[in-house]
Amino acid sequence: MTYSIGQVANELGVSIDTIRYYDKAGLLPFVQRNSIGRRAFTDNDIHLMRTIVCLKNAGVPVAEIATFIALRLKGDATLTDRYQLLKKHEQDLQQQITDLQDTMSYLKFKEWYYQTATEAGHENIHFVPGTNEVRPELDQEYDQYLKTTGQLDELARFANVKDYRLRRR
């Protein structure tokens, strides 16, 4: 059975223009055309395109996706190369996830900071008296808040993102 570009776009959750872009970028050399010149996608083509979409969503550059597809078309002799390419990008993606989790953790700290300041009606509750410098023990107060509210996973994550000057103690 074959599928039209519209059916494939719908199945993969991408636009028809995205598929055309992938084709022009050389990522779809495996897709055949029917007698009137339209792309005729097979189930295997959709499987390969799902891989392309996954790699693109993972931030893999189009040139590296093209390399992966070219290796795939060469067959079993390239299994190790394809595996290594995927492992490298898995590591890159995992680092991005970790970085985003750290960013989220710090953002949650700042939300707590502003929530407590709003509840107090002023930001001075977080400052060294007579200054606008944040109290050095503020991270410990947040740690206690996380413990008290049972947010132990967040507590562990926050340990990675405390302000450098607060960590020096």
Buried (B, 14 or more C-beta within 10 A) or exposed (E): EBBBBEEBBEEBEBEEEBBBBBBEBEBBEBBEEEEEEEBBBBEEBBEBBBBBBBBBEBEBEBEBBBBBBEBBEEEEEBEEBBEEBBEEBEEEBEEEEEEEBBEEBBEBBEEBBEEBBEEEEEBEBBBEEEEEEBBEEBBEBBBEBBEEEEBEEBBEBBEEBBEEEBEEE
